[in-house]
């Protein structure tokens, strides 16, 4: 897959999430893709495999947090890989703690679908 195609697939996920088009969001991921959050103190820490687990995670976000801001700031791609830097702010419902700062997604794309995401959150 080429750089521009990888960039387009990944950019489309942020556009879909931002507009609330969850079906378009889920369609961008391979059925057996892997999502790994590498930040131990976040509610979604760990590895999730498969679109069903990802769907449950995304649909459950509103139960766990109030998202105040989520904006794609930078997206770079090279071949089958894309790295996105997001500016985010959210408040955890469990303790009222608000987090602001960067979020980095390292994405692997094959056959026009995302097959892996490694997520790293800063300032949380």
Secondary structure, DSSP 8 states (H G I E B T S, - for coil): --HHHHHHHHHHHHHHHHHT-HHHHHHTEEEEEEEEE--TTSTT-EEEESHHHHHHHHHHHHHHEEEEEEEEEEEEEETTEEEEEEEEEEEETTT--EEEEEEEEEEEEETTEEEEEEEEE---
